[in-house]
């Protein structure tokens, strides 16, 4: 009896967010004609547009993009389920604590979620934008309280909190919205862009509580550390993020936040057959550590797909290089501000505001799905900047 050895190279991708989707379709094209089997794992069959979650929360309907449709014609196997364990020694991923999938290479693309465990009451009484279904339920509750001039507290003065607060205030002008933040909203922006942002918050009637941490979330209020109670029929939590514990539980080297420690080519320091992308990876550049955004995540996904394909052809791989280019912030549907940045995300002098910024922000937010579709047929550039001189030292 003759035994034929299998030469199929199995690549499993965990997570089908922005980074996992791009890594999958780009790798499929890059390895077309080779004996490579790609499997993509995700709990939901619907692709989640995280960049637009605040729109759902405000009551808007988004397009229903189905992952199998986005993968059509690529040959990628889609497995609907939740990755519950990784065994790096056996090179297997367990799905829903039952099915196991073997791999030769693993792309770890599990994104971040709101950190709901640091402050008492958040889990029980606050909403997040992590799940489109919950965001839709929030919008239904919002419509109910809006009829009576209700109150909403948005906790977190980062870009997500700002976008959520302005979207809610614009869509429901009878609702009293309070933005609660430890630091000044938009603190990462330059002075002029931040001033424009604050004028927009004033125009929309958004109150601010700045500088005092939240100590507890109650059923009908947010309690601050100084004892003040901010009334809230609904509380939306956008303060801080956390990553899935799956990598740490598997014994993969991670930092104190659970991000996978990677080399300059985004391979795990402890398990080189594992590649980490997006929010899941602790990516270092000469100017510092990359922080999780779609702007940085999609370039890591494209890079890993290209690097893996090059290695399969026996070619050398250059280190990953990235630099930030902008901070796009929507201020409702009719206003926005764009802060242009240096590679390390510090603000440049230039910024964009008003209708031109609205167009710019919408182009950014709507670009991933068309990029996935185009990437099935051609190589699409997804990095606005590789950082220039700021990253050449690292390379």
Protein Blocks (a to p, Z undefined) as FASTA:
>chain_A
ZZdddfbdcdddehjafklmmmmmmmmmmmgoiacddddddfbfbdcdfklmmmmmnopa
cddddfklmmgonlpacdedddfbdcfknopadehhlaccddfbdcdfbdcdddfklpgh
klmmpccfkbmklmmmmmmmmmmmmmnopadddedjbfklmmmmmmmmmmmmmbccdddd
fbdehklpcfklmmmmmmmmmmnopacdehiacfbdcfkbccdfkopacddfbacdfehc
addfklmmnopacdfkopacddfkopafklmmbccehjlbccddfkbccdddfklmmmmm
mmmmmmmmmmmnopacdddddddfbdcddebjkbccdddddfkopacfbdcehjllmmmm
mmmmmmmmmmmmmmmmmccdfbfbghijmlmmmZZ
